Amino acid sequence: MVSFPDRSKVAILALLGLLSTTSAFYIPGLSPNVFHDGDRVPLYVNKIFSEKSPLPFAYADLPFVCPPPENAKKAWLNLGEVLRGDRISTSNYELIVGKDVKCQTLCTKQVVAEDAALAKDFIENEYFVEWIVDNMPGATRYGLGEDSTKRQRRYQAGFPLGKFKFGKHNINNHVTLRILYQRQGSETPDGKLIVGFEVYPYSKRQADVCPDDGKSMDFQPVTAKDVDITYTYSVQWIEDKEITWSNRWNLYLVNTDVKIHWYSIINSTVIMLFLTGMVALIMMRTLKKDIALYNEEEMKDDQDDTTGWKLVHGDVFRTPKHSSLLCSILGSGVQVLAMTLTTVLFALIGVLNPSYRGGFVSFGLFLFVFAGAFAGYYSARLYKVFKGTSWTKNAILTATLVPGFLMSIVFLLNLFVWSQNSSNAIPFGTFFALVVMWFGISLPLNIVGAYFGQKKAMMEHPGRTNQIPRQIPEPVWYLQPRFTIPAGGLLPFAVIFMELFFILKSIWEDQYYYMFGFLSLVLIILLVTCIEMTIVIVYFQLCDEDYNWWWRSFFAPASSAVYIFVYSMVYFSRQLSIDHFVPGLLYFANSLMICVVYALLTGTTGFISTYWFIRKIYSAVKID
């Protein structure tokens, strides 16, 4: 059990209290849509999705449901919506404000055997349907709590396409749509604001029987045979005085595991404080003593290993191998760092919220593109330190190396997704737009940033680099790269592994992640941990008279990405039920790309801080 002083407890609890308020804060929209009796409210159909497969499918394209109207309009989608597989279009469902409808027939669909088998497969894989009314996804209502009399109302986005029951796959061909509304106010008493969209699906074989009457019905099974399916729907308009328009998303966002988030924060804070103590010990005791002794020329010949870092002052800034590659990778890392910090900041203040569908991805991609200027700038400055001869080639390499690697994976992955006819396949127009953003915006900005970077004065190093490299003694076993690099990633992974579960859950199980207050603090603790861990590792490496720290300062914190990939494999085997090749390939390929971006984030943070630390300690030493 970890004990804190009373003041520390108060400070931590106060901070967590602040986080608990900011984590649920969001901006639901600029202004609500006000409806009046008789107004037509459009119902949009989007896609079907499943926790058992990362492949969504456009609902309007399904061959076993009612076809869309001839004048169906596709909704405008932002980049994030397209990439997450959204395909929103209008439907034949008529919703008239204030007008209840009972078992209205939509169509009778003649489904051939091949399409019926497809429906059966979707039901077996537990696919859910997503419809949208007034920007709210249709929800399945459930109760939260053990006491049946005090169960709280909660929403799960989507409703099941069908259900396996009595040994048969039964498709839900009737839906009862409950539109919950709130009266706008005394000024316009007939004005109504939609605050809820509940869907109650049923499976019924008899076309003349209505589930709203409470009568027993035979289910509508689907097998690998031709079948006629009659689709019906009911509409109920219900005034709800408990939900307001400003908090209508709260029922989707309830998280029952807040205590786990708090425990995660405390766990991460303890790790960070431990490393902070180690760094403080190095800075305040060892370094201060070593520098004082060195400057007073009182060092003894038989000094211990803790003073060995001063012996490599003539080699510590020697240009590393593959310096141009290192500059390019670190430039991309700065790009990712700028994108991450800005995106999390906007999510924290509520600009990016679940009601802004696809906003998180869209915003992050645009930030990454425009942060190319920072990538070129930092890469060029470092390239100048390494005495590079062609800053333009380095800028082009910075703009194409990491994005090219990621785009190649996306392109190859897209070929497999196309073969499955999934809505997750990136359309040609969107893919072309991504290429234009890359070569038309990011690459020029990279070159512009590199131009200004190489114009800046070169970052000065304390002392001069010896012409002849110093021989590096054989390191002790625990300071060898095969030990220090994996150790460098262990604690950063320990900081985030609890929060990582909820992030993976939101990505792969279509759940809303909104705990941005906790996420922002975990991110800060993660970056601080990477900084401190890398400084400690490089310091002991220099004490062992090994001056090859450049690459190691990047790889040590970046190695936590390997632990995350392994964790994603465990999550795949224990939390998901994916048993097909393409969905599995999609999962692991996306996990790999996420880990690459994470490695750039943590590795660059570790490098920049260590570079500053080394210049700082050697500038305090009097060197002839």
C-alpha positions as CSV (number, residue, x, y, z in Angstrom):
1,M,0.0,0.0,0.0
2,V,1.4,3.4,-1.0
3,S,1.0,6.1,1.6
4,F,1.1,9.9,0.9
5,P,1.5,12.8,3.2
6,D,-1.7,14.5,4.1
7,R,-1.0,17.5,1.8
8,S,-0.2,15.2,-1.1
9,K,-3.5,13.4,-0.6
10,V,-5.4,16.6,-0.6
11,A,-3.6,17.8,-3.8
12,I,-4.1,14.6,-5.6
13,L,-7.8,14.4,-4.7
14,A,-8.3,18.0,-5.7
15,L,-6.7,17.3,-9.1
16,L,-8.8,14.2,-9.6
17,G,-11.9,16.1,-8.7
18,L,-11.1,18.6,-11.4
19,L,-10.5,15.8,-13.9
20,S,-13.8,14.2,-13.1
21,T,-15.6,17.4,-14.1
22,T,-13.5,18.0,-17.3
23,S,-13.7,14.4,-18.5
24,A,-17.4,14.6,-19.1
25,F,-17.4,18.2,-20.5
26,Y,-18.3,18.6,-24.1
27,I,-19.9,21.1,-26.4
28,P,-23.0,19.3,-27.9
29,G,-23.4,21.8,-30.8
30,L,-23.7,25.5,-31.6
31,S,-27.5,25.6,-31.7
32,P,-30.3,23.0,-31.5
33,N,-32.7,22.2,-34.2
34,V,-36.2,23.3,-33.2
35,F,-39.1,21.3,-34.7
36,H,-42.8,22.0,-34.7
37,D,-45.8,19.8,-35.1
38,G,-46.1,18.6,-38.6
39,D,-42.5,19.0,-39.5
40,R,-40.8,16.2,-41.2
41,V,-37.7,14.8,-39.4
42,P,-35.3,12.9,-41.6
43,L,-34.1,9.5,-40.5
44,Y,-30.6,8.7,-41.9
45,V,-29.3,5.1,-42.2
46,N,-25.6,4.7,-41.7
47,K,-24.0,1.3,-41.3
48,I,-23.9,-2.0,-39.5
49,F,-21.0,-2.8,-37.2
50,S,-19.9,-5.5,-34.8
51,E,-17.6,-6.1,-31.9
52,K,-16.6,-9.4,-33.6
53,S,-15.3,-7.7,-36.7
54,P,-13.7,-4.3,-37.5
55,L,-15.4,-4.4,-40.9
56,P,-18.6,-2.2,-41.1
57,F,-21.0,-2.2,-44.1
58,A,-23.2,0.5,-45.5
59,Y,-26.8,-0.2,-44.4
60,A,-28.2,1.2,-47.7
61,D,-26.2,-1.2,-49.7
62,L,-27.4,-4.4,-47.9
63,P,-29.3,-6.6,-50.3
64,F,-31.8,-8.0,-47.8
65,V,-33.2,-4.7,-46.5
66,C,-35.6,-2.2,-48.1
67,P,-33.8,-0.3,-50.9
68,P,-33.2,3.5,-50.4
69,P,-35.6,5.9,-52.1
70,E,-34.9,6.9,-55.7
71,N,-34.1,10.4,-54.6
72,A,-32.0,9.3,-51.7
73,K,-29.3,11.9,-50.8
74,K,-25.9,11.0,-49.4
75,A,-24.9,13.1,-46.4
76,W,-21.8,15.1,-46.6
77,L,-19.1,13.3,-44.6
78,N,-15.9,14.7,-43.1
79,L,-12.6,12.8,-43.5
80,G,-12.9,11.1,-40.2
81,E,-16.4,9.8,-40.9
82,V,-15.2,8.3,-44.2
83,L,-12.2,6.6,-42.6
84,R,-14.3,5.1,-39.9
85,G,-16.7,3.6,-42.4
86,D,-19.7,5.9,-42.2
87,R,-22.0,6.0,-45.2
88,I,-24.9,8.2,-44.2
89,S,-28.0,8.5,-46.5
90,T,-31.6,9.4,-46.3
91,S,-34.3,6.6,-46.0
92,N,-38.0,5.9,-46.6
93,Y,-38.9,6.1,-42.9
94,E,-41.3,9.0,-42.4
95,L,-41.1,10.8,-39.0
96,I,-43.7,13.6,-38.6
97,V,-43.4,15.6,-35.4
98,G,-46.3,14.8,-33.1
99,K,-47.7,12.1,-35.3
100,D,-47.6,8.5,-33.9
101,V,-47.5,5.7,-36.4
102,K,-48.4,2.1,-35.7
103,C,-47.0,-0.8,-37.8
104,Q,-46.5,1.1,-41.0
105,T,-45.4,-1.2,-43.8
106,L,-42.1,0.0,-45.4
107,C,-41.7,-2.7,-48.1
108,T,-41.7,-6.4,-48.8
109,K,-38.3,-7.5,-49.9
110,Q,-37.7,-10.6,-51.9
111,V,-34.4,-12.0,-50.7
112,V,-32.6,-14.6,-52.8
113,A,-30.7,-17.4,-51.1
114,E,-27.3,-15.8,-51.4
115,D,-28.4,-12.6,-49.8
116,A,-30.3,-14.5,-47.1
117,A,-27.1,-16.4,-46.3
118,L,-25.3,-13.0,-46.0
119,A,-27.9,-11.8,-43.5
120,K,-27.5,-15.0,-41.5
121,D,-23.8,-14.5,-41.4
122,F,-24.2,-10.9,-40.1
123,I,-26.6,-12.0,-37.4
124,E,-24.3,-14.8,-36.4
125,N,-21.5,-12.2,-36.0
126,E,-23.8,-10.0,-33.9
127,Y,-23.9,-7.0,-36.1
128,F,-25.6,-3.8,-34.9
129,V,-27.4,-1.2,-37.0
130,E,-26.7,2.5,-36.7
131,W,-29.5,5.0,-37.7
132,I,-29.4,8.7,-37.0
133,V,-32.0,11.3,-36.1
134,D,-31.1,14.9,-35.4
135,N,-27.4,13.8,-35.2
136,M,-28.2,11.2,-32.5
137,P,-27.6,7.5,-33.1
138,G,-30.5,5.2,-32.5
139,A,-29.9,3.5,-29.2
140,T,-30.8,0.3,-27.3
141,R,-32.0,1.2,-23.9
142,Y,-30.8,-0.8,-20.8
143,G,-30.8,-0.3,-17.1
144,L,-27.7,0.1,-14.9
145,G,-27.7,-1.0,-11.3
146,E,-28.4,-4.1,-9.3
147,D,-31.6,-2.8,-7.7
148,S,-34.4,-3.2,-10.2
149,T,-36.4,-0.3,-8.7
150,K,-33.5,2.1,-8.9
151,R,-32.0,1.1,-12.2
152,Q,-30.6,4.0,-14.2
153,R,-31.4,4.5,-17.8
154,R,-28.5,4.1,-20.1
155,Y,-28.0,3.9,-23.9
156,Q,-26.0,1.6,-26.1
157,A,-25.5,3.0,-29.6
158,G,-27.1,0.9,-32.3
159,F,-29.6,-1.9,-32.2
160,P,-29.1,-5.6,-33.2
161,L,-29.7,-6.6,-36.8
162,G,-31.1,-9.9,-35.6
163,K,-30.8,-12.5,-33.0
164,F,-30.0,-16.2,-32.8
165,K,-32.8,-17.8,-30.8
166,F,-34.3,-21.3,-30.7
167,G,-31.6,-22.6,-33.0
168,K,-32.4,-20.1,-35.8
169,H,-31.1,-16.8,-37.1
170,N,-34.0,-14.4,-36.8
171,I,-33.8,-11.0,-38.5
172,N,-35.4,-7.9,-36.9
173,N,-37.8,-6.7,-39.5
174,H,-39.9,-4.4,-37.3
175,V,-38.7,-1.4,-35.3
176,T,-40.5,0.7,-32.8
177,L,-38.9,4.2,-32.9
178,R,-39.4,6.3,-29.8
179,I,-38.5,9.9,-30.3
180,L,-38.1,11.7,-27.0
181,Y,-38.5,15.4,-27.1
182,Q,-38.4,18.4,-24.8
183,R,-40.5,21.5,-25.2
184,Q,-38.4,24.5,-26.0
185,G,-39.9,26.9,-23.5
186,S,-42.7,29.4,-22.8
187,E,-41.8,31.7,-25.7
188,T,-42.5,29.0,-28.3
189,P,-44.5,26.3,-26.6
190,D,-45.0,24.4,-29.8
191,G,-41.3,24.2,-30.4
192,K,-39.7,20.8,-29.7
193,L,-36.1,19.7,-29.2
194,I,-35.2,16.0,-29.8
195,V,-33.4,14.7,-26.8
196,G,-33.5,10.9,-27.4
197,F,-33.8,8.3,-30.1
198,E,-34.6,4.8,-28.9
199,V,-35.0,1.8,-31.1
200,Y,-36.9,-1.3,-30.1
201,P,-36.3,-4.1,-32.7
202,Y,-38.6,-7.1,-33.2
203,S,-38.6,-10.2,-35.4
204,K,-42.0,-11.2,-36.8
205,R,-43.1,-13.5,-39.6
206,Q,-46.8,-12.4,-39.7
207,A,-47.1,-9.1,-41.6
208,D,-50.5,-8.3,-40.1
209,V,-49.4,-8.7,-36.4
210,C,-48.1,-5.7,-34.6
211,P,-45.5,-6.1,-31.8
212,D,-46.9,-3.0,-30.1
213,D,-50.1,-4.9,-29.3
214,G,-48.2,-7.3,-27.1
215,K,-49.4,-10.4,-29.0
216,S,-47.2,-13.5,-29.4
217,M,-45.5,-13.7,-32.8
218,D,-43.5,-16.1,-34.8
219,F,-39.9,-15.0,-35.5
220,Q,-38.7,-14.3,-39.1
221,P,-35.8,-16.7,-39.7
222,V,-33.3,-16.4,-42.5
223,T,-31.5,-19.4,-43.9
224,A,-29.7,-20.1,-47.1
225,K,-33.0,-20.1,-49.0
226,D,-35.1,-17.6,-50.9
227,V,-37.4,-15.7,-48.5
228,D,-39.8,-12.8,-48.5
229,I,-39.3,-10.3,-45.7
230,T,-41.9,-7.6,-44.8
231,Y,-40.4,-4.6,-43.0
232,T,-42.6,-2.5,-40.8
233,Y,-42.1,0.3,-38.3
234,S,-43.9,2.2,-35.6
235,V,-43.2,5.8,-34.4
236,Q,-44.0,7.1,-30.9
237,W,-43.4,10.7,-29.9
238,I,-42.9,11.0,-26.1
239,E,-42.2,14.0,-24.0
240,D,-39.3,13.5,-21.6
241,K,-38.9,15.9,-18.8
242,E,-35.7,14.3,-17.3
243,I,-33.4,14.8,-20.3
244,T,-32.5,18.2,-21.7
245,W,-31.0,19.0,-25.0
246,S,-27.7,20.1,-23.4
247,N,-27.2,16.7,-21.7
248,R,-28.8,14.4,-24.2
249,W,-25.5,12.7,-24.9
250,N,-24.9,11.8,-21.3
251,L,-26.7,8.5,-21.5
252,Y,-24.4,7.3,-24.2
253,L,-21.3,8.4,-22.3
254,V,-21.8,6.9,-18.9
255,N,-18.7,5.0,-17.7
256,T,-19.1,2.6,-14.8
257,D,-15.3,2.2,-14.3
258,V,-14.3,5.7,-13.1
259,K,-12.6,4.2,-10.1
260,I,-10.3,2.3,-12.4
261,H,-9.3,5.6,-14.1
262,W,-8.5,7.1,-10.8
263,Y,-6.4,4.1,-9.8
264,S,-4.6,4.4,-13.2
265,I,-3.8,8.0,-12.4
266,I,-2.5,7.2,-9.0
267,N,-0.4,4.3,-10.3
268,S,1.0,6.5,-13.1
269,T,1.7,9.3,-10.6
270,V,3.6,7.0,-8.3
271,I,5.8,5.8,-11.1
272,M,6.5,9.4,-12.2
273,L,7.4,10.5,-8.7
274,F,9.8,7.6,-8.3
275,L,11.6,8.6,-11.5
276,T,11.5,12.3,-10.5
277,G,13.3,11.3,-7.3
278,M,16.0,9.5,-9.2
279,V,16.5,12.4,-11.6
280,A,16.6,14.9,-8.7
281,L,19.2,12.7,-7.0
282,I,21.3,12.7,-10.1
283,M,21.0,16.4,-10.7
284,M,21.3,17.6,-7.1
285,R,23.8,15.3,-5.6
286,T,25.9,13.3,-8.1
287,L,26.1,15.9,-10.9
288,K,26.6,18.8,-8.6
289,K,29.4,17.0,-6.7
290,D,31.0,15.8,-9.9
291,I,31.0,19.1,-11.6
292,A,32.4,20.9,-8.5
293,L,35.2,18.3,-8.2
294,Y,36.0,18.5,-11.9
295,N,36.1,22.3,-12.1
296,E,38.3,22.5,-9.0
297,E,40.7,19.9,-10.6
298,E,40.5,17.7,-7.5
299,M,39.5,14.5,-9.3
300,K,41.5,11.5,-8.4
301,D,42.9,9.0,-10.8
302,D,41.0,6.1,-9.3
303,Q,37.7,7.8,-9.6
304,D,34.6,5.5,-9.7
305,D,32.3,4.9,-12.6
306,T,29.9,7.7,-11.5
307,T,32.4,10.3,-12.8
308,G,33.0,8.6,-16.1
309,W,30.6,10.8,-18.0
310,K,33.1,13.7,-17.9
311,L,35.8,11.6,-19.6
312,V,33.8,11.4,-22.9
313,H,33.3,15.2,-23.2
314,G,35.3,15.1,-26.5
315,D,33.1,12.5,-28.1
316,V,29.7,12.9,-26.6
317,F,28.6,15.2,-29.5
318,R,30.2,13.1,-32.2
319,T,27.9,12.7,-35.2
320,P,26.1,9.4,-35.0
321,K,25.7,6.8,-37.8
322,H,22.8,7.3,-40.2
323,S,22.4,10.9,-39.0
324,S,20.2,11.9,-41.9
325,L,17.8,9.1,-41.1
326,L,17.7,10.1,-37.4
327,C,16.9,13.7,-38.4
328,S,14.0,12.6,-40.6
329,I,12.6,10.3,-37.9
330,L,12.8,13.0,-35.2
331,G,11.3,15.5,-37.5
332,S,8.3,13.3,-38.0
333,G,8.2,12.8,-34.2
334,V,8.0,16.5,-33.7
335,Q,5.1,16.5,-36.1
336,V,3.3,13.8,-34.2
337,L,4.1,15.5,-30.9
338,A,2.5,18.8,-32.1
339,M,-0.5,17.0,-33.5
340,T,-1.1,15.0,-30.3
341,L,-0.8,17.9,-27.8
342,T,-3.1,20.1,-29.9
343,T,-5.7,17.4,-30.5
344,V,-5.9,16.4,-26.9
345,L,-6.1,20.1,-25.8
346,F,-9.1,20.7,-28.1
347,A,-10.7,17.5,-26.9
348,L,-10.2,18.5,-23.3
349,I,-11.9,21.9,-23.8
350,G,-14.8,20.1,-25.5
351,V,-14.4,21.1,-29.2
352,L,-13.9,17.5,-30.2
353,N,-16.8,15.5,-28.7
354,P,-18.9,12.4,-29.6
355,S,-21.6,14.6,-31.2
356,Y,-18.9,15.7,-33.7
357,R,-18.8,12.4,-35.5
358,G,-15.3,11.7,-37.0
359,G,-14.0,15.0,-35.7
360,F,-11.2,13.5,-33.7
361,V,-9.7,11.7,-36.7
362,S,-10.3,14.6,-39.1
363,F,-8.8,17.2,-36.7
364,G,-5.8,15.0,-36.0
365,L,-5.1,14.4,-39.7
366,F,-5.3,18.1,-40.6
367,L,-3.0,19.0,-37.7
368,F,-0.5,16.4,-38.7
369,V,-0.5,17.8,-42.3
370,F,0.0,21.4,-41.2
371,A,2.5,20.4,-38.5
372,G,4.8,19.4,-41.4
373,A,6.4,22.9,-41.0
374,F,7.6,22.0,-37.5
375,A,8.9,18.6,-38.8
376,G,11.0,20.3,-41.5
377,Y,12.2,23.0,-39.1
378,Y,13.5,20.7,-36.3
379,S,14.9,18.2,-38.8
380,A,16.9,20.9,-40.6
381,R,18.3,22.3,-37.4
382,L,19.5,19.0,-36.2
383,Y,20.8,18.2,-39.7
384,K,22.9,21.3,-39.6
385,V,24.3,20.2,-36.2
386,F,25.4,17.0,-37.9
387,K,27.0,19.1,-40.7
388,G,24.7,17.7,-43.4
389,T,25.4,19.0,-47.0
390,S,21.9,18.9,-48.6
391,W,19.1,20.2,-46.4
392,T,16.5,19.9,-49.3
393,K,17.1,16.1,-49.6
394,N,16.8,15.8,-45.8
395,A,13.5,17.8,-45.9
396,I,12.0,15.6,-48.6
397,L,13.1,12.5,-46.7
398,T,11.5,13.9,-43.6
399,A,8.2,14.5,-45.4
400,T,8.1,11.1,-47.2
401,L,9.7,8.5,-44.9
402,V,7.2,8.0,-42.1
403,P,4.1,9.2,-44.1
404,G,5.1,7.0,-47.0
405,F,5.4,3.9,-44.8
406,L,2.0,4.5,-43.2
407,M,0.4,5.3,-46.6
408,S,1.8,2.1,-48.1
409,I,0.2,0.0,-45.3
410,V,-3.1,1.9,-45.7
411,F,-3.1,1.3,-49.5
412,L,-2.3,-2.4,-49.2
413,L,-4.8,-2.8,-46.4
414,N,-7.4,-1.1,-48.5
415,L,-7.1,-3.7,-51.2
416,F,-8.1,-6.4,-48.8
417,V,-11.0,-4.3,-47.4
418,W,-12.2,-3.6,-50.9
419,S,-12.4,-7.3,-51.6
420,Q,-14.9,-7.6,-48.6
421,N,-17.2,-4.8,-50.0
422,S,-16.9,-3.1,-46.6
423,S,-17.7,0.6,-46.1
424,N,-14.4,0.8,-44.3
425,A,-12.7,0.8,-47.7
426,I,-11.4,4.2,-48.5
427,P,-13.0,5.5,-51.7
428,F,-10.7,6.6,-54.6
429,G,-11.6,10.3,-54.1
430,T,-10.8,10.2,-50.4
431,F,-7.5,8.4,-51.1
432,F,-6.6,11.0,-53.7
433,A,-7.4,13.7,-51.2
434,L,-5.1,12.2,-48.7
435,V,-2.3,12.1,-51.3
436,V,-3.0,15.7,-52.2
437,M,-2.8,16.7,-48.6
438,W,0.5,14.9,-48.3
439,F,2.3,16.2,-51.4
440,G,0.3,19.4,-51.8
441,I,0.4,20.7,-48.2
442,S,2.6,18.7,-45.9
443,L,5.6,18.3,-48.3
444,P,5.8,22.1,-49.2
445,L,5.3,23.1,-45.5
446,N,8.1,20.7,-44.6
447,I,10.4,22.3,-47.1
448,V,9.5,25.8,-45.9
449,G,10.1,24.8,-42.3
450,A,13.5,23.3,-43.3
451,Y,14.4,26.5,-45.1
452,F,13.9,28.5,-42.0
453,G,15.6,25.8,-39.9
454,Q,18.8,25.8,-41.8
455,K,18.9,29.6,-41.8
456,K,19.0,29.6,-38.0
457,A,22.3,29.6,-36.2
458,M,23.6,26.2,-35.5
459,M,22.9,24.9,-32.0
460,E,26.2,25.3,-30.0
461,H,27.8,22.4,-28.2
462,P,30.0,22.9,-25.2
463,G,33.6,21.9,-26.0
464,R,35.0,20.4,-29.2
465,T,34.8,17.0,-30.6
466,N,38.1,15.0,-30.8
467,Q,39.3,14.1,-34.2
468,I,40.0,10.5,-33.1
469,P,37.1,8.7,-31.5
470,R,37.7,7.5,-28.0
471,Q,37.7,3.7,-27.5
472,I,34.5,2.5,-25.7
473,P,35.2,0.0,-23.0
474,E,33.2,-3.2,-22.7
475,P,30.0,-2.2,-20.9
476,V,28.6,-4.0,-17.9
477,W,25.8,-6.4,-18.9
478,Y,22.9,-4.4,-17.6
479,L,24.0,-1.3,-19.6
480,Q,24.1,-3.1,-22.9
481,P,21.5,-1.9,-25.4
482,R,19.6,-5.2,-25.4
483,F,18.8,-4.5,-21.7
484,T,18.6,-0.7,-21.5
485,I,16.3,-0.2,-24.5
486,P,13.6,-2.7,-23.3
487,A,13.9,-1.4,-19.8
488,G,13.4,2.2,-21.1
489,G,10.0,1.3,-22.5
490,L,8.7,-0.7,-19.5
491,L,7.8,2.1,-17.2
492,P,6.2,4.3,-19.9
493,F,4.0,1.3,-20.7
494,A,3.2,0.8,-17.0
495,V,2.0,4.4,-16.9
496,I,-0.6,4.0,-19.7
497,F,-1.6,0.3,-19.8
498,M,-4.8,0.8,-17.7
499,E,-6.0,3.7,-19.8
500,L,-5.0,1.8,-22.9
501,F,-7.7,-0.8,-22.3
502,F,-10.4,1.9,-22.6
503,I,-8.9,3.4,-25.6
504,L,-8.8,0.0,-27.4
505,K,-12.3,-0.6,-26.3
506,S,-13.5,2.6,-27.9
507,I,-11.6,1.9,-31.1
508,W,-12.5,-1.7,-31.7
509,E,-15.9,-2.1,-29.9
510,D,-17.5,1.2,-31.2
511,Q,-17.8,2.7,-27.8
512,Y,-17.6,6.4,-27.2
513,Y,-14.4,7.6,-25.4
514,Y,-14.9,10.8,-23.6
515,M,-12.6,10.7,-20.6
516,F,-10.3,13.4,-22.0
517,G,-9.5,14.8,-18.6
518,F,-8.0,11.5,-17.5
519,L,-6.4,11.1,-21.0
520,S,-4.7,14.5,-20.9
521,L,-3.2,13.8,-17.4
522,V,-2.0,10.3,-18.4
523,L,-0.4,11.9,-21.5
524,I,1.4,14.4,-19.4
525,I,2.6,11.7,-17.0
526,L,3.7,9.5,-19.9
527,L,5.8,12.3,-21.5
528,V,7.4,13.2,-18.1
529,T,8.1,9.5,-17.5
530,C,9.7,9.2,-20.9
531,I,11.9,12.2,-20.3
532,E,13.0,11.1,-16.9
533,M,13.6,7.4,-17.9
534,T,15.6,8.4,-20.9
535,I,17.8,10.8,-18.9
536,V,18.5,8.2,-16.3
537,I,19.4,5.6,-18.9
538,V,21.7,7.9,-20.9
539,Y,23.4,9.3,-17.8
540,F,24.4,5.8,-16.6
541,Q,25.5,5.0,-20.2
542,L,27.8,8.0,-20.2
543,C,29.1,7.1,-16.8
544,D,30.1,3.8,-18.4
545,E,32.1,5.9,-20.9
546,D,29.8,5.0,-23.8
547,Y,29.0,8.1,-25.8
548,N,26.8,6.5,-28.4
549,W,23.6,8.0,-26.9
550,W,21.9,9.5,-29.9
551,W,19.9,6.5,-31.2
552,R,19.5,5.0,-27.7
553,S,17.8,8.1,-26.4
554,F,15.2,7.6,-29.1
555,F,14.8,3.8,-28.9
556,A,14.6,3.5,-25.1
557,P,11.3,5.3,-24.6
558,A,10.0,4.3,-28.1
559,S,10.4,0.6,-27.1
560,S,7.2,0.9,-25.1
561,A,5.4,0.7,-28.4
562,V,6.5,-3.0,-28.6
563,Y,4.8,-3.6,-25.2
564,I,1.7,-1.9,-26.6
565,F,1.7,-4.1,-29.6
566,V,2.0,-7.2,-27.5
567,Y,-0.8,-5.9,-25.3
568,S,-3.0,-5.5,-28.4
569,M,-2.3,-9.1,-29.2
570,V,-3.5,-10.1,-25.8
571,Y,-6.6,-7.8,-26.2
572,F,-7.3,-9.5,-29.5
573,S,-7.2,-13.0,-28.1
574,R,-9.2,-12.2,-24.9
575,Q,-11.6,-9.4,-25.7
576,L,-12.5,-9.9,-29.4
577,S,-13.9,-12.8,-31.3
578,I,-12.4,-12.2,-34.7
579,D,-11.9,-15.4,-36.5
580,H,-11.5,-14.3,-40.2
581,F,-8.4,-13.4,-42.0
582,V,-9.2,-9.9,-43.3
583,P,-10.7,-8.5,-40.1
584,G,-7.7,-9.9,-38.2
585,L,-5.3,-8.3,-40.8
586,L,-7.1,-5.0,-40.4
587,Y,-6.8,-5.2,-36.6
588,F,-3.1,-5.9,-36.5
589,A,-2.2,-3.6,-39.4
590,N,-4.0,-0.7,-37.6
591,S,-2.4,-1.6,-34.3
592,L,1.0,-1.6,-36.0
593,M,0.4,1.9,-37.4
594,I,-0.8,3.2,-34.0
595,C,2.3,1.8,-32.4
596,V,4.6,3.4,-35.0
597,V,3.0,6.8,-34.3
598,Y,3.3,6.2,-30.5
599,A,6.9,5.3,-30.9
600,L,7.6,8.5,-32.7
601,L,5.8,10.5,-29.9
602,T,7.7,8.9,-27.0
603,G,11.0,8.5,-28.8
604,T,11.2,12.1,-29.9
605,T,10.2,13.3,-26.4
606,G,13.0,11.3,-24.9
607,F,15.6,12.5,-27.4
608,I,14.8,16.2,-27.2
609,S,14.9,16.2,-23.4
610,T,18.1,14.1,-23.3
611,Y,19.8,16.4,-25.8
612,W,19.0,19.3,-23.6
613,F,20.2,17.5,-20.5
614,I,23.5,16.6,-22.0
615,R,24.2,20.1,-23.3
616,K,23.3,21.4,-19.9
617,I,25.6,19.2,-17.9
618,Y,28.6,19.5,-20.2
619,S,28.2,23.3,-20.4
620,A,28.6,23.4,-16.6
621,V,32.0,21.7,-16.9
622,K,35.2,23.7,-17.5
623,I,36.7,22.1,-20.6
624,D,40.1,23.1,-21.9
